Each structure stands twice: as C-alpha cells, then as structure tokens.
C-alpha cells in the first residue's frame, strides 16, 4: 500500500506545483542523460590521465636508456682514446716484443716481460725497463678516474738459497712495488696506484719450457675504473 500512496502523494505534489507529470519525467530523463554523459566524460578523463602517466613513465625510461647509451658511448670513446695514446707511446717497445697491450671488458692491461725490467732474481729496474716505464708514466699522468694496479708474476722455479727472497711470493710482490714506486717518482698520482704479487700461481703459459717460463715472468699494469675517492681530511664540515 505504501507505493501507491507515495505515487499519489507525488502526483498530488506535482499537481499542487502546477508541473505536469510527463514534463517532470522528461526532466528526470534529461537529468539522467546529463549525469550519464558526465560519468562517461569523467571516465574518459581518468583514462586519458592514466595514458599520460604511462607515456610519461615510458618517456622517463627511454630518457634513462638514452643517457646510459650516451654514457657508455663516451666511456668507449675515452677507453679507445686511452688505448690509442698508450699504443702510440709504447709503439717502439710493442714492435720490439717487449711490451703487450690489451683491452678486455673495460680493463686495459700493459704487460712487460721481466727481462726488460729486471735482472734474474733482482728488483732493481734496469735501463730498458726505465725507458719503457717512462713512456707508460707519461701516458698515465693524464688519466683521470682510474686505478693503476701493478701486479708481479713469476715462473715456478723456486728462489735459490742465496736469494734475498724466501719465495716467489716475496719476489713478485717486491717487483710490483718497485714498479709502483718508479711510476710515482715519474709523476703518476700515488692515490691511483696499487701493487700486488701473484707468485707462480697465475701462469699464462706452460712452465715446462724456457719460452713458457719467460712468458710467466712478467709485470702487468691494469687500468680499471677508480673505486676510491680520497677523503677530505682536515676540511671543516659545512654548516
């Protein structure tokens, strides 16, 4: 009974207001259409906003990729320039077979045979070694953002009882340190330098032949990206 009563009340109210029921229904229908259009447009606007956000995200990702490509390109160009500079500086030693230069996965390596640097069992750099290291130092002075790690290697022949070194560990390390100190004396920044000795345990050739043992007795100078930033000691903290 309530529905008919409500309808009767609405009809009576419309009649009292002088609004025909059909016109009221038409206005309600029109209002519903506008409401539906508003809801549709609101949904479209929300969809467009989402598309804009998605496109902005894709654009940002593309920009990051582009920045990385440009960065990689600049690093490759820098590495190529450094390689060409070193190759030019050491051209004579490379052609003479005294020095080898290689680059792999971002690491550039200068390999020097021990006979160009040291006499047998010695850590004193000879004349030919100093000439080669002078060229290396000149090329290294201009390098920025690089670690320069000098590594010493030996063959598997034990050091003799008269040697100043108890084992090839001491000999390989002492030779690496000697080269590091010489490079520093020639002006290479010591903060970029490091030394390591690997003894006989990383051969590049067999130790069964004189030629192989000669190849294993070597100094390698590796250039890698710097992973150390010197602290600012004694600099007051900014407030």
KADAWO-V886597 format. One record per residue. N is the residue number from 1. OMEGA is omega in degrees with one decimal (none if undefined). NEAR is the number of other C-alpha atoms within 10 Angstrom. Layout:
N_OMEGA_NEAR, N_OMEGA_NEAR
This chain:
1_-175.3_5, 2_-177.5_7, 3_176.8_8, 4_178.2_9, 5_179.2_10, 6_178.3_11, 7_178.7_11, 8_179.5_12, 9_178.7_12, 10_179.0_13, 11_179.0_15, 12_179.2_13, 13_178.8_13, 14_179.9_14, 15_-179.7_12, 16_-179.7_10, 17_-179.7_9, 18_-179.2_9, 19_177.8_12, 20_-177.4_12, 21_-178.6_15, 22_177.2_9, 23_177.8_10, 24_179.9_12, 25_178.3_11, 26_178.7_11, 27_177.0_12, 28_179.4_12, 29_178.2_12, 30_178.3_12, 31_178.5_12, 32_177.9_12, 33_179.0_12, 34_178.2_12, 35_178.7_12, 36_178.1_12, 37_179.4_12, 38_179.3_12, 39_178.7_12, 40_-179.7_12, 41_177.8_12, 42_178.5_12, 43_177.4_12, 44_179.4_12, 45_178.3_12, 46_178.4_12, 47_179.0_12, 48_178.2_12, 49_178.1_12, 50_178.4_12, 51_178.8_12, 52_178.7_12, 53_178.5_12, 54_179.8_12, 55_177.5_12, 56_177.3_12, 57_178.0_12, 58_178.7_12, 59_178.2_12, 60_178.6_12, 61_178.4_12, 62_179.0_12, 63_177.0_12, 64_178.5_12, 65_178.6_12, 66_178.7_12, 67_-180.0_12, 68_177.8_12, 69_179.4_12, 70_178.1_12, 71_178.6_12, 72_179.5_12, 73_179.4_12, 74_178.8_12, 75_178.0_13, 76_178.5_13, 77_178.6_12, 78_179.3_12, 79_179.5_16, 80_179.2_13, 81_178.4_12, 82_179.9_17, 83_179.8_18, 84_179.2_12, 85_178.7_16, 86_-179.4_20, 87_178.3_20, 88_-179.2_13, 89_-175.4_18, 90_-175.1_24, 91_-178.3_16, 92_-179.3_13, 93_178.3_18, 94_179.6_17, 95_179.1_10, 96_179.2_10, 97_-179.1_11, 98_-174.4_19, 99_172.9_20, 100_-179.3_18, 101_-179.3_17, 102_177.5_12, 103_-177.9_14, 104_176.2_7, 105_175.1_6, 106_179.1_12, 107_177.0_12, 108_-175.9_19, 109_172.6_20, 110_-178.8_19, 111_179.5_20, 112_176.6_25, 113_-172.6_20, 114_-176.5_26, 115_176.0_17, 116_-176.7_20, 117_-168.6_25, 118_166.6_19, 119_-176.1_12, 120_176.8_9, 121_-174.9_17, 122_173.4_16, 123_178.3_20, 124_-177.3_15, 125_-177.3_20, 126_-174.3_14, 127_-179.3_12, 128_178.4_15, 129_178.5_19, 130_179.2_17, 131_179.1_16, 132_-178.8_20, 133_174.5_20, 134_178.2_18, 135_179.0_17, 136_-178.7_21, 137_178.9_21, 138_179.7_17, 139_-176.8_19, 140_-174.1_22, 141_-175.7_14, 142_-177.6_10, 143_176.3_15, 144_176.9_11, 145_-178.2_13, 146_163.7_17, 147_177.5_20, 148_-174.9_26, 149_179.6_18, 150_-179.0_26, 151_177.7_25, 152_-179.3_30, 153_178.3_29, 154_168.5_26, 155_-176.2_25, 156_177.9_17, 157_-178.0_11, 158_173.7_13, 159_-175.6_16, 160_-178.7_11, 161_179.5_9, 162_-178.5_8, 163_175.4_12, 164_-175.9_13, 165_-176.8_17, 166_-178.1_13, 167_177.5_16, 168_174.4_23, 169_-179.1_19, 170_-178.4_17, 171_-177.6_24, 172_-179.3_27, 173_-179.5_21, 174_178.2_21, 175_177.4_28, 176_179.4_27, 177_179.1_21, 178_179.1_17, 179_177.9_25, 180_-178.9_23, 181_179.1_16, 182_178.5_17, 183_177.7_24, 184_178.5_17, 185_-179.6_12, 186_173.1_17, 187_176.2_13, 188_-176.3_22, 189_-177.3_17, 190_179.6_14, 191_178.6_14, 192_-169.5_21, 193_174.0_19, 194_-178.2_18, 195_178.3_20, 196_176.0_19, 197_-177.2_21, 198_175.1_18, 199_-175.6_22, 200_-164.3_21, 201_175.5_13, 202_-177.8_11, 203_174.1_19, 204_179.5_14, 205_178.8_15, 206_173.8_15, 207_-177.6_17, 208_-179.4_10, 209_176.7_9, 210_-179.5_11, 211_179.3_11, 212_178.8_15, 213_178.0_20, 214_179.0_17, 215_-178.5_21, 216_176.9_25, 217_-171.3_22, 218_169.3_26, 219_175.9_24, 220_178.1_21, 221_-175.5_25, 222_175.9_19, 223_178.5_22, 224_178.1_16, 225_-178.2_12, 226_176.6_13, 227_-177.1_9, 228_176.0_11, 229_-177.8_9, 230_176.8_7, 231_178.4_7, 232_-177.4_8, 233_176.0_6, 234_178.0_6, 235_-178.6_7, 236_177.2_7, 237_179.2_6, 238_-179.3_4, 239_none_3
